[in-house]
Structures are given as C-alpha cells and as structure tokens.
C-alpha cells in the first residue's frame, strides 16, 4: 500500500516524511512534488505533481491508496488547486485523504479560514473517506521574528492579550504521521493546538529571559503593525494579512485548550521556552 504526501519538500512535509518513514517504511511512501529533483534527499520515491498542471495529478496518484493533502501555500488559489487534487484522487481510486486545515476553521475570523472551509466541504462531498487535521498556529510563525525583535529592541504585533495555543511544526507533523499510520481516524475532524497558551507579552518575556536583554512587547494598531512589516520589505498585501491574523489572535482564533494534539502524539507538545531556545541557536 502506497501513501502519497503532497508538498513533501516543504517545511511541514519534510517532517511528516521523516515520521512516516519510521512508521510505515520508506518503500511505502511517495513524494508528490512539482520538482522531483528537490525531493531526492528525502529517501523515498517521488513523482511530478503540479496543482497548476491537472494532467499530472491523476497520473501522480496512480497506485496511491492514502493521500496526505498538505494545504497549498498559494493563498487565493487553494480552493481551485485542492479541487483539482480531490477530483484526481477520485479518478485514481484513492481510498483515504487526510487534509491539513486550520484551527477552528468553521468559526475562525482569520482570512485564511475561508479556503479551508471550502476544501473541507469539497472533501465531504467527494465520496472519498477523509480525516481533517485543523492545525493551529506554528510556534515558528512567531519565533521566526526573534532576530528582528532583538535588533529592534522590541517584539511588535497586534495580538493584544490574545492567548495563542501554538505548537512546533514538528508536533503537527507527528500528528499527521500518527493518523496516517493507525486506524480509527476516518471521518474525524481534529482541532489541533499546543498544550500551553501564551500572549505575545509572555513570548517577549521569554525572549528577554533567555537573552538577558530587555525585549518588551509593543502592541500596535493593525494598520500601524502592517506599516512596520511593509517597512521591513514585506509586500503590502502580505503585511496586511499578517497584521489581521494577529488581530484574529486577539479575538481567540488561535486559542484551544482541549489538548487533542498531545493526546494524538502521546506526549506534551513542544514548550514555548524550547522553541525560543531553538530560534536563538
């Protein structure tokens, strides 16, 4: 039985592949990627799989029984791309699709949510057995800003006192691998988030503690934060989106205290302090 992984050369995909190699064996895995040459170091078979070239999709899925559909990274194109994959999966006889969605997708105010909700609906209407992994925020989404915060002398954002239940990308990768390598998950929708919730003020305090520098958290109005991001070189649209996601965090969109993720992987999720330490190495 073959398991295919879309986006296998991405940051999440690579971690999932390594976890699945341990659980299912390299010989049962196929990396479904735009550029197979970039997957050469994964140690598994690979095949061309380009969302924008539908003719590659059915052929790429031939022989694949289980499919991990890691959501595409082209915001605004995801629904169309995911529809093509689901249609191809139906034609190729895929027996199970596991999809990486967004925490609280059905109720989230984040701009990212709409395409995930649409994809979930496509899966539900497809007739193919499915499992939905509603992934919360990656802690790396914030710890990636630590070098800039150290340079600027402050951590900035628009999340206010919003509680953020993030987890390390590796935690979510392990959850996907657990689901794909065990029974009893078909039809389930998992809301996945970290065990430990924190505010950006808490994050700034942890950065200060580990560096010995005073790094305060400066909460900015949404437009002002977007302006800061633009001044750092981000395109205006992306800057505005990131600022809006922080506002979503202030409304509770990134909070969940059910500990479903740690239950799935059988261990606590990666602590914030550990993720900050990794970012400082």
LOGU-317870 format. One record per residue: residue in one letter; x, y, z of N, C-alpha, C in turn. Coordinates in steps of 0.001 Angstrom, whole numbers, plus 524288, in hexadecimal, padded with zeros to 5 digits. Atoms other than C-alpha are relative to their C-alpha. Example, Ala and Ser with C-alpha at 12.3 -4.5 7.8 and 13.67 -1.06 7.14 Angstrom:
<atoms>
a8037A7FB5A800008300C7EE6C81E7880384804B080000 s7FCCC7FB5A7FFC4835667FBDC81BE47FCFE80442802DA 
</atoms>
This chain:
<atoms>
x803487FB538000080000800008000080369804DC80000 x7FCEC7FB3D8008A8052B80D4C7FC0C7FD2E804A78027B x801F07FB1F7FDBF8037781A1480366802AE8048D7FD43 x7FDCD7FB7A8029F8054D826B77FBD57FFCE804CC80377 x7FFB07FB367FCDB809618339280203800B58049D7FC4C x7FF4F7FB4880322806E6840697FAE880365803D380318 x7FCB87FC227FD508102D84B957FDDF804437FD7F80343 x7FC56803047FCD181A0E8419A8029580543802AC800C9 x7FB037FD3E7FF588259284AD1800B77FF6F8050680322 x800DF7FB5C7FCC681F5F8559F808DA801B27FF1E8059C x7FE2D800637FA90822798586A8170E7FCF97FBEE80316 x80322803F07FD57817298505281C3D8009E7FAB17FD64 x7FFB9804EE802DF817E18460B81195804D27FCD380136 x7FB2F802D77FED58260384289814377FFC67FD5C8055C x8006E8023B7FAC08232484064822937FC3A7FB6780010 x803BF8044F800558175A837E481F57802977FB3C7FD80 x7FD6380456802A681F7082FAD81601803977FD12803BA x7FC66802977FC5F829B382D02820607FD077FCCC8040F x80335802E17FC3881F28828FD82A107FD957FB277FD7F x8027B8046F802A0818618203482029803F07FBC87FE84 x7FBFC803EA8012E8251A8199881C47800D07FC5E804A9 x7FF628032A7FB488263F8150482A547FB537FC6E800EE x804D0802E07FECF818258105A82AEE7FE467FC4C7FBAD x801F680316804668152280B3881D528044F7FDBE7FC94 x7FBB0801BA803568227480967817008005B803447FB16 x7FF1E7FC918047B828708116380C017FDAF7FDCC7FAFB x801BF80272804DD8245B80798801B47FA29800BC7FEF4 x805A97FF65800AF815E380A65803F67FE6A805AF7FF12 x801247FA6580061816F18193A802458015C8022E7FAA0 x7FEFB7FD4E804EE81630821F17F6517FF7A805DB800E8 x800287FA4B7FFA98198F830697F62B7FD758021D7FB0B x802D47FDB78046880FFA837B87ED7080186805BF7FFAE x7FD7A7FADD7FFFB81775843DF7E984800788023D7FA80 x7FF5A7FD7A805138190084DC87DEAD805447FEA07FD94 x7FAAA800E6801F1827A284B4B7DDA3802617FB47802BF x7FDEC804AF7FD7382BA983D377E0AD805BF8006B8017C x7FA6C7FF807FEB1839F98413D7E089800CC8025B80568 x7FF9C7FDB07FACA8376D849237ECDF7FEAB7FC168044C x8017B803FE7FC318326283CC37F36F803FD7FBA180056 x7FC2D804448004083E80834A97F09D802367FE9680556 x7FD9E801017FAE2843818360F7FE927FC207FDC9803F2 x803DF8020E7FC58836D98310D804A2800987FA1E800E0 x7FF42805A17FF6F83A81822E9802557FB247FCD47FEDC x804B6802CF8019182D4581F347FCA87FF10801027FA32 x801607FF21805748276781E097EF117FD578054E7FF6F x802967FB00800F68229382A9D7E8EA7FDD4800157FA83 x802547FF778052D81A1F82E787DD707FE0F8058D7FF42 x801C57FAB9801358161C83AF67D69A7FA43800A08016F x805537FF047FE27809E5840CB7DCB47FF68805DF80073 x800557FA4B8004C806D284EB57D8C27FA48801997FFF7 x805727FE4D7FF927F9F3854CD7DD3D7FE34803097FB2F x801627FCB88046E7FA6085DEB7D18F8005F7FD1B7FAD0 x7FFE880351804AE7FC23852AB7C7F67FCB77FB2B8012C x8038D8043D7FE707F01784A2B7CA39801387FAC37FD7D x7FED6804EC802A57F4E3840227C072804077FCB8802F8 x7FC1E802F57FCFA7FFC083C5A7C9F47FD9D7FD6C804CF x802118018A7FAE87F69D839D27D5547FDFC7FA6480025 x802098055A8000A7EF5B82D5E7D19D804807FC227FF6C x7FB8580379800C87FBDE8272B7CCA6803437FF9E804F8 x7FCDF8000A7FB3C802FE82B2D7D9037FD927FCD88045E x802C0802C97FBD87F89B824DC7E1787FEF67FA447FEC4 x800C38057F801517F834817E77DA4E803027FC85803C9 x7FD85803887FC427FAF480D487E441800178020D8058C x8002B7FDB97FAC47F93B816847EFC87FABB7FEB080282 x804D98013A7FD3A7EF35811847F9957FEB48040E8042B x800C17FC107FBED7F13281B5C80495802F2804F67FE6E x7FDBA7FB0C801B87F3D0829B7801EF7FFF5803FA80465 x7FFBD7FB7E7FC807F8958347480AE880008804D87FC93 x8006D7FB1F802F47F3FF84125804BB801758047E803A0 x7FE3B7FB767FD087FC3084BC180AFC7FE31804D17FD04 x8025F7FB86802B77F5248586C807E48041C803207FD0A x7FC697FD028033D7FB5E8603D7FD0580177805288028A x7FE2E7FB1E7FD92802F086C8A800367FE96804D37FCD6 x801927FB848032F7FCFA875297F5AB7FA91801C8801BE x804F27FE097FDF27F28A87C647FD4D7FCF9802A67FB96 x8033D7FDFD8043D7E74A87FAD7F43F7FF627FC1C7FB98 x8003B80417804087EA0B873ED7EB8F7FED77FAA88025A x8005F805117FD707E82B869407F5987FB197FCEF7FE82 x804C9802E1801267D9FD865D87F2DA800597FD557FAAF x7FF8E802228054A7DC6A863F97E44A803EF7FB897FFE5 x7FBED80402800097E8EC85C567E6907FE437FB19802E5 x801BD8047D7FCF47E308853B07F1047FB997FD167FD32 x80427802848030B7D713851277E88A802567FC6E7FBDA x7FD6980333804037E00B84C407DDC5802437FB0780253 x7FDB18049E7FD7D7E6F9843187E7327FBB77FC228018D x804438036E7FE4A7DA3B83DC17ECB17FD777FD517FB57 x8022F80259804BD7D4C383B8E7DF058039E7FBC17FDEF x7FC32803DB801DF7E1458349E7DB0F8001D7FB388038F x7FFFF8045A7FC467E0E382C627E76E7FB617FC5E7FF08 x804A48032D801297D32E827E27E415800F47FCAB7FB20 x7FEF8802D1804E37D75A8241B7D6538041F7FBC0800BA x7FBB2803B57FF3A7E39581D2C7DB3C7FEB07FBB6803EE x8018C804117FC4B7DC3D815497E57480286800758055B x7FDDD7FF3A7FABC7E27E81B4E7F1897FBCB7FEA080405 x803CB802097FC3B7DC058151E7FD697FF7D80344804F9 x800407FCE87FB297DED881F3E807FD8033E804E87FF44 x7FD267FB13800307E2C082D96808608003D8025480577 x7FF2D7FD207FB207E87E8343381460801A0805887FE72 x7FF327FA8E801AD7E81484306813128018E8037480492 x7FE537FC4A7FBF27EF2A84D8481AD47FD088051B7FF5D x8034E7FB648000F7E5508583681DB9801E3803E080423 x7FEB47FBD07FC537E4F88638A827727FCCD7FF6F80502 x802A88002A7FAF47E193863C6835EA7FAF5803327FFE2 x8051F7FD5E7FFC07D3258673C837E87FE5B8021E7FAAE x800F77FDF4805477D1D3868998291A7FA6B801E67FF3F x805847FEC1800F27C2FF868E1829907FE44805178028F x801977FB437FD2C7C2748745D8330A80439804318001F x7FB9A7FC577FFB77CFAD87B068317C7FEFA804F17FCDF x800547FB12802E07D0398895482D8D804CC800E77FC98 x7FB4C7FF54803267DD908876A827357FEAA7FFAE7FA30 x800FA7FFFA805A27DDCD88A63818AB801747FACD7FD81 x7FE5C8051D801FD7E44F87D23816C37FBA37FBF580040 x803CC804197FECC7D846875EA81B777FC8C7FE897FB63 x803F3800F58040C7CF578774A80FA8801857FB987FC56 x7FE6280410803B37D74886EDF8065A800527FAA480291 x7FFEE804FE7FD3E7D8EC86471810B77FA727FDE0800A0 x80577801A47FF7C7CA428641A813337FE017FDF17FAC2 x801A2801B78053A7C7F78630680490802517FAB17FEA8 x7FD83805058011E7D1BB857E2803767FD947FBA380345 x80294803E77FCB47CB9E850C180EEB7FAC47FE647FD98 x805048012F802757BE7A851BC807FC800C27FCAE7FB1D x7FED480323804A37C47484C647FB80801327FA5D8017F x7FEC6805467FE2E7C9D0840CF802FD7FB0E7FD1F801B3 x804C68026F7FE007BCE083E37809937FC5B7FE667FB8D x8035F8012C804757B61A83E477FC56802837FC327FC2A x7FD0D8030A803DF7C0758361F7F5757FEA37FA3A7FFE0 x800ED8059C7FFA77BC2F828BB7FA05804CB7FCF180192 x7FB2E8028B7FE507CA3B825C87FDE08005D80069805F3 x7FF377FF9E7FA587CC7B8224880C39804458040780134 x7FC5A7FBC27FEDA7D39F82D97812B8800C48009D805E0 x7FEF77FE317FAAE7D9AE832A481F41802098058C7FF85 x7FE5C7FA8D800367DB8F8411B821F68032B8015D804D7 x7FC8C7FE377FBCB7E6E38462182A197FFF1805F280003 x800397FA507FFB17E3B28540682E0680495801F880345 x7FB2E7FE707FD617F15E858988313C7FFB28058C8021A x7FF777FAD67FDC67F340863F883A78804E6802AD7FDFA x7FB787FCE6801AC7FE0586E1583933805097FD1280121 x7FAC1801FB7FEF680C0E869A2837D4802C8803F780387 x7FD027FC6D7FCAF8145786F4D842C780423802D17FCCF x7FC037FDA58035D81E73871DD838317FE02804E37FD38 x802177FB38802618152687C0B832818019C804D28031C x7FE647FBA57FC9E819068847F83E0E805D47FFE78013C x7FA70800227FE908269287FA4841C180377801917FB65 x7FCFE7FE2E8047B82AEF882A6833DE800FD805D88001D x7FF5B7FA517FF9682986890F983799803C88019680450 x7FC907FEBD7FB99832D98900084324804E3803067FE5C x7FB5A7FCEC8017483F288949183BE07FEBB805B87FF05 x8018C7FA9780102837FB8A0AF837417FEA0802E0804FC x8016B7FD917FB05832AA8A323844E0804DE8017680316 x7FB207FEDF7FD37840548A25684AA0802B6804BF7FD9E x7FD887FB96802A68454B8ABE48407F7FD1D805138012E x803307FB4E7FF2683A028B551842A27FF8480166805C2 x8007B7FF047FA72839F58B3DD851697FA817FF6380218 x80569800E57FE5582B8A8B03D851F87FD747FC0A7FC67 x803338038480323821F48A5F284D527FADD802D37FF03 x804B47FD07801378168E8AC36846387FBD37FC797FD9C x8045A802ED80229809328A74D842417FAE8802BA8012C x805397FDCC7FF127FAA18A993843187FC6F7FC12802AC x803128043B7FDA37F65189DC584B057FDD8801598055E x801FA7FE667FAE87F3988A54D857928010F7FBEF80430 x7FF8C803F17FBE57F10389BF8862CE7FE0E7FAB17FE22 x801E8804EE802297ECBA89110859AD803697FB688017F x7FD37804C17FE947F0698837785E32800FB7FCC37FB10 x7FE61802DA804AE7F7DC87BBF853DE801B07FA7B80189 x7FED5805777FEBA7F7DD86CEB854D0803097FD8A7FB77 x7FCFA802008046E8029486A6984AED803057FB1F80199 x7FCA2804847FF2480AFB85E57849768043C800197FBD9 x7FBC88003A803D78179585B5F8425E7FE2A7FD237FB1C x801698028D804EB8167D857708342F800CB7FA1480062 x7FEF2805987FF6D81C5C84A4D837EC7FBA17FD28802E2 x804598026A7FD30810F5847C0841247FB877FEBB7FC3E x8042D800E2803C8807138495083632801897FBCA7FC09 x7FE2480403803A280F73840FB82D247FF6A7FA9980265 x800828050B7FD6880F9B83619837157FA4A7FE5380047 x8059A801497FFCD800CF836DF838867FE287FDE37FABE x80186801DF8052E7FF178355F829D4801FB7FA767FF1E x7FDC280537800B6808268299B829E37FD2F7FBF58034A x802EB803957FC9B800F582367835537FAD47FE8C7FD76 x80515800FA802747F3E7824DF82E6D800977FC7E7FB3C x7FF49802F6804D37F90981F8F8218E801E67FA6A800EC x7FDC78052E7FEEF7FF3A813C9828177FCD77FCDC803F3 x80336802D67FC387F42380F99831097FA4A8001F7FE5A x80581800878016E7E5C680C008306A7FC81803798036A x803F97FD767FCCA7D978812978354D7FF63805D07FF38 x800177FA53800C07DAF18203282F867FC54801D77FBB0 x8033F7FE6F804717D20582011823A47FB11802CF801EC x8048F7FCDA7FEAB7C77A82A7C82472800E2803D68046F x7FEF57FC987FB857CDE98317282FD980215805587FE49 x7FDDB7FAB7800A07D0BB840008308B802C38015280518 x7FCE57FF157FB4F7DBC2842DF83A118018C805BF80060 x7FE407FAA97FEE77DDB68506583FEF805377FF93802E8 x7FAC8800EC7FDE67EC6585059842458029D80518801B6 x7FD7A7FB517FDE27F37B85A2A84AE6803BD7FE668044E x7FC3D801177FBEB7FE4F85B18854D57FD8F7FFB080562 x801DF800817FA997FCA085796863268003680531802E2 x7FEB07FB4D7FCFF801F1864B18679B7FE4F804DA7FCFA x8019B7FB1D8027A7FB40871998646C80336804858023A x7FCDD7FB837FE58802BD87E71865187FE44804CF7FCF5 x800CE7FB14802D08016F88CAF8615180535801A07FD9A x7FB137FE198023B80B69893F8859358033F802CE8041C x7FD0D7FDCC7FBA980F0E89AFB865B0803097FBAC802CE x7FD4E8047C7FDB38124D88D9F86B6D8049E7FE5A7FC9D x7FBC2801718038F81A5888A9285F5A80487803CB80083 x7FBDD7FC0F7FF68821D989762860A5802EC7FF3780521 x7FD83800F37FAEF8246A8944086EF3803A77FB4E7FFB8 x7FCB4804AA8008F829C4886DF86B3D804EB801407FCD8 x7FB6F7FE598030B8329D88CEC860F9803BD803178037A x7FCCA7FCD67FC6C8376B896A686B2C802E77FC80803D0 x7FDB88039A7FC33839E388BBB874EC804977FD017FDAC x7FBFA803538024D841C68838986B78804958030F7FDBB x7FBC17FCDD8024E849C088EA8865938028D803A7803E3 x7FDF77FC437FC3F84BBB896F1871A37FF43805A47FE56 x801277FABD801E4846B18A2A186A0F7FA5D8015D80148 x805597FE4C7FEFF83A9D8AAAF86D027FD37800BF7FAC9 x802ED7FFCE804E5831A58A7C2861777FA348006F8015B x8058B7FF607FEBF824238AD878642B7FC9A7FE7F7FB5C x803CA800BC80435817F68AA7485C597FD1E8051E7FF2C x802CD7FB37801678126A8B6468555F7FB407FE947FCBF x804D18012A802D88043A8B468851807FE6A804B37FCBC x801187FBBD8039E800F18BC93845897FA9C7FF607FD8F x804BC8006B8032E7F4668BFCD83E4F801397FCFB7FB01 x7FF3A80369804897F27B8B6BB832B0802C3802BA7FB7D x7FDBE7FD3B804787F5A78C0DC8284C805AB8018780105 x7FAA57FE757FEAB801CD8C56482F87803AA7FB557FFC4 x7FCC6804BB8003D806D58B77A83104800F77FE757FA50 x7FF52801338058B804758B513822858040B803A27FD98 x7FC367FC45801F780C3F8C16381FCC805937FE978018A x7FAD3801BC7FE45817A18BC55827E9801E87FB857FC93 x7FE8880482803328179B8AF9B8204980152801A67FA71 x7FEE17FE028053D817238B7018137580554802A47FFE1 x7FAED7FD4A7FFBF822C18BF37817B98048F7FC2C80037 x7FBEB804077FFBF82A328B28F819D08008D7FD117FAD7 x7FF70802448052F828208AEE180B9F7FBCC7FC3A7FE54 x8043A803818018381BD78A69480BD37FC42802B97FC41 x804007FDAF8036A812158A8D8800C77FB53801BA8033F x804317FDB77FCE8806A78B1068056E7FBB47FC1080137 x8042E803CA7FF2B7FCA08A62E80393801527FC058042A x7FE50803DA7FC1E8047A89C7680B8F8005A8028880560 x7FF957FD2E7FB09807538A695816137FAA1800D28026D x805507FF227FE077F8E08A9CC8174E7FD917FAE9801DC x80222805127FE697F56C89B5B818058023D7FE528053F x7FD82801937FB1B7FF4C8989A822D27FDD88033480489 x8021C7FCA67FBDE7FA788A43D82AAB7FA677FE6680158 x8056F801997FEFE7EC6B89FAA829127FFCE7FAD8802F9 x7FFF3804F97FD287F00F8921682DF28012D800EA805C3 x7FEFB7FE9D7FA8D7F59C8983483A3C7FB02801F8802A1 x804F57FE267FDE37E8A989F3483C307FC657FB5780109 x802F9804CA7FF247E239891E783A91801A57FD42804FA x7FE0B802587FB297EAE688CDE845677FDC3802D3804C0 x802257FCFF7FBA77E5EA897CB84E147FA4C7FE9580107 x805848018E7FF867D81F8928D84BAC7FF607FA4980196 x80044805757FE537DBA9884AE84FB08005C7FC027FBA8 x7FFD0803A6804647DD4C87EBF842298046B7FBFF80069 x7FB83803887FF937EA4587871845F8800347FD308053E x80022802777FAD17E6078734D8534D7FCC07FAFF7FFE9 x802DC804E37FF397E1FC8656385685802977FD2280489 x7FDC38027F7FB5C7E3A785E40863707FE6C7FA4B80098 x801EA805647FFB47DEA3850A2860058045A7FBE47FFF5 x7FB6D8037A800057EC3A84A8B85E677FF467FB227FC9F x800BE80457803A37E7F58420A85314805297FE877FD64 x7FAFD80104802927F5598437184CC1803807FC9580369 x7FC9D803247FC9A7FCD583E4C858747FDB37FA98800EF x80271805287FF847F2F78335A859EF801527FC967FB47 x7FED8802F3804BF7F55B82F5084BCC8059F7FE177FFE0 x7FA788016B8007A8042282F6484C9D8021A7FD51804DC x7FE79802EF7FB5B8049F8298D85A3F80443802858033D x7FC207FD1B7FCEB80D3A83421860297FE5C805B18002C x801337FA627FFFB80C738427A8640B80216802997FB17 x7FDF97FD098046E80E0484C2485900804D380311801B0 x7FB087FD587FEF681ADA8538A857E47FF1480513802FE x800C37FB397FCE681BAB85E1586284801F7804DE7FD22 x7FE5C7FB178025A81CE986C4785E78805C58010780101 x7FA827FEE57FEA8829E686D7686592803BD7FCEA7FC82 x7FCA88033A8035982F828624C85D848002D802227FA74 x800217FDC38054882B178687D850C280311805147FFAE x7FCE87FB267FFEB830F087591854B0805CF7FEB68000F x7FA80801957FFBA83DAC86ED88581F801F67FE427FAB6 x7FE6C801DD8053683E018682F84AD4800BE8047C7FC3B x7FFAD7FB7E8038583BDE875338440B804CF8035480100 x7FB757FCD17FE8B8475887B3384B41805267FD5B7FED1 x7FB26802DC8011085127870C88477C8027E801E97FAF0 
</atoms>
